Amino acid sequence: MTNTDIIGFIGVAILLIAYFLNLNNKLEKDSLVYLQMNFFGAGLACLASVLMKYLPFIILEGCWTIVSAFGLLKCIRQK
């Protein structure tokens, strides 16, 4: 397993854990922790995609990271 694989697996694991916790009502979609998990998970998955030079997932994870960043900023401003 390469470093790129490890980065990607960690990012995807964070995203899936956040999704699972949200579905099971352990994290609200507007909570700071949920938004942080999405931001960092998508950011790591995007980084792995960049390292692999796989454009479709660079676009997907890059957009996910940006959307999560906007959600984080909104959450922080409200508090």
C-alpha positions in Angstrom: 0.0 0.0 0.0 1.4 3.4 -1.0 1.2 6.7 0.9 -1.4 7.9 -1.6 -3.5 4.9 -0.8 -3.2 5.5 3.0 -4.2 9.2 2.5 -7.2 8.2 0.4 -8.3 5.5 2.8 -8.2 7.8 5.8 -10.1 10.5 3.9 -12.8 8.2 2.7 -13.0 6.6 6.2 -13.6 10.0 7.8 -16.3 10.8 5.2 -18.1 7.4 5.7 -18.0 7.6 9.5 -19.5 11.1 9.4 -22.2 9.9 7.0 -22.9 6.9 9.2 -23.1 9.0 12.4 -25.4 11.5 10.7 -27.7 8.7 9.5 -27.9 7.3 13.0 -28.7 10.7 14.5 -25.4 10.9 16.4 -24.3 14.0 14.4 -26.5 16.7 13.0 -25.8 17.9 9.5 -25.2 21.4 10.8 -22.9 20.4 13.6 -19.3 21.7 13.7 -17.9 18.2 14.1 -19.9 16.8 11.1 -18.8 19.7 8.9 -15.1 19.4 10.0 -15.2 15.7 9.3 -16.6 16.3 5.8 -14.0 19.1 5.1 -11.0 17.1 6.3 -12.2 13.8 4.8 -12.9 15.3 1.4 -9.7 17.3 1.5 -7.6 14.1 2.1 -9.5 12.2 -0.6 -8.9 15.1 -3.0 -5.2 15.1 -2.1 -5.0 11.4 -2.9 -6.8 12.0 -6.2 -4.3 14.8 -7.1 -1.4 12.5 -6.2 -3.0 9.8 -8.5 -3.7 12.4 -11.2 -7.3 11.2 -11.4 -9.3 14.2 -12.5 -12.9 13.0 -12.0 -12.3 12.5 -8.3 -10.2 15.7 -8.0 -13.3 17.6 -9.2 -15.7 15.6 -6.9 -13.6 15.8 -3.8 -12.5 19.3 -4.5 -16.1 20.5 -4.7 -17.0 18.5 -1.6 -14.2 20.3 0.3 -15.3 23.7 -0.9 -18.9 23.1 0.0 -17.9 21.8 3.4 -15.7 24.9 3.9 -18.7 27.2 3.2 -20.7 25.2 5.7 -18.0 25.5 8.3 -17.8 29.3 7.8 -21.5 29.6 8.1 -21.5 27.5 11.3 -18.7 29.5 12.8 -20.3 32.8 12.0 -23.5 31.8 13.6 -21.7 31.0 16.9 
